[in-house]
Amino acid sequence: MSQTPKTMRAVEAGTVDGKPAPVLHERPVPEPGPGQILLKVAATALNRADLLQVSGLYPPPPGAPATLGLEASGTVVDTGPGVTRWKLGDAVWVLLPGGGYAEYCVADEGSALPVPKGISLVEAASLPEAYFTVWTNVMDRCRLQPGEAFLVHGGSSGIGTAAIQLFAQRGHPVFTTAGTPDKCHACTQLGATLAINYRTQDFVETIKTATQGKGVDVILDMVGGDYIAKNIQLLKTEGRLVNIAYQMGAEVKINFLQVLLKRLTITASTLRVRSPAEKAAIGRALEREVWPLLNGGKIKPVVDRTYPLEDAKAALERMAASAHVGKIILTI
Ligand SMILES: NC(=O)c1ccc[n+]([C@@H]2O[C@H](COP(=O)([O-])OP(=O)(O)OC[C@H]3O[C@@H](n4cnc5c(N)ncnc54)[C@H](OP(=O)(O)O)[C@@H]3O)[C@@H](O)[C@H]2O)c1
């Protein structure tokens, strides 16, 4: 790594004028440990978790860098001991426990995938967090079966735009919710069978009508609150619900009788704290099942807007306002 500088620009959670804000620092370039690669970062992408981290509500897990950023794309410029999958110069997209908002970052080799053809290095930064999260929750936890009906809430989010494309491509009827007519339109363009404006329509009634009263088999939910009871109402017998966030609250009163009568499974999970081995297993499943769809142009990155790293604050404000469709990117 002879041409790699000693220090780099990196953005961490801090304060400006006493208020929580992303702050640009000069930090040492990290060194790859055993099984890790060092990337010269081309781009990183925003996640809602970054907003929580900036406001001090979601500190990085033990061992993770203080630098913001759960995903990145870039070029391998150094490898740690024992790395077998990658060599210098490889172009990859990586899932990170932190560290993406920087000129260099280290990643576990199993959390990296090659950049598919037809996708630019910058666009590739939009892929890791969404596809790792969607795959492990819908496939590993909820075991979506061929032909089953699927609902993802927040269809225009980074997570939603990935889930709609992936499961529409895999032949599932895909239902979704979004907050404006334009966002609903974007969701149907991506392959959703039906996109419901949650501000003006009742998603339970609308989906029940569209499915002749049957409902759906699997729901990926990031809303929580009163959606938990509504999701239970909408699930078919043997249906599965997975929550990846509780934006509208995690404490609700639920009548569990329907769970018993319909033999439902209710689960939830978070990705960031999982071990490198668990993330590598998800990565290999993505390489087998999702990467060919990306490489063949069947699934496309959905990039809302790109900002330079120095404008991280403006980019995070766009996310906080939910003005985006797909992923907001920071270029380095
Ligand atoms: N557990 C995990 O491992 C994990 C991993 C990644 C992400 N997540 C979570 O997944 C969520 C999406 O992440 P992201 O980074 O893709 O964020 P994002 O793009 O900001 O998405 C947030 C989404 O929530 C939707 N939403 C808010 N209230 C809603 C409601 N009442 N009904 C339907 N949709 C509603 C928003 O829809 P509108 O804009 O239309 O209002 C928006 O699409 C976040 O909450 C994030 O924390 C969890």
The ligand as an ORCA input file, in Angstrom:
! r2SCAN-3c Opt
* xyz 0 1
  N     -32.927     -4.012     10.868
  C     -32.028     -3.826      9.927
  O     -31.055     -4.563      9.822
  C     -32.180     -2.678      8.965
  C     -31.293     -2.546      7.881
  C     -31.498     -1.494      6.975
  C     -32.564     -0.618      7.163
  N     -33.382     -0.767      8.239
  C     -34.516      0.135      8.456
  O     -35.350      0.066      7.326
  C     -35.959      1.333      7.091
  C     -35.665      1.772      5.663
  O     -34.300      2.093      5.585
  P     -33.748      3.060      4.459
  O     -32.356      3.363      4.798
  O     -34.108      2.458      3.158
  O     -34.573      4.383      4.802
  P     -35.482      5.387      3.982
  O     -35.086      5.347      2.547
  O     -35.401      6.700      4.659
  O     -36.921      4.793      4.187
  C     -37.819      5.038      5.220
  C     -39.170      4.659      4.637
  O     -40.162      4.521      5.653
  C     -41.379      4.844      5.027
  N     -42.465      5.113      5.958
  C     -42.464      5.956      7.015
  N     -43.690      5.945      7.596
  C     -44.456      5.098      6.879
  C     -45.811      4.647      6.986
  N     -46.637      5.088      7.960
  N     -46.267      3.751      6.073
  C     -45.461      3.277      5.099
  N     -44.177      3.660      4.961
  C     -43.680      4.562      5.827
  C     -41.041      6.063      4.218
  O     -42.047      6.266      3.253
  P     -42.454      7.746      2.688
  O     -41.148      8.407      2.316
  O     -43.295      7.432      1.524
  O     -43.147      8.431      3.807
  C     -39.698      5.642      3.610
  O     -39.901      4.961      2.403
  C     -35.403      2.306      8.114
  O     -36.324      2.427      9.164
  C     -34.130      1.603      8.572
  O     -33.765      1.957      9.882
  C     -33.200     -1.780      9.148
*
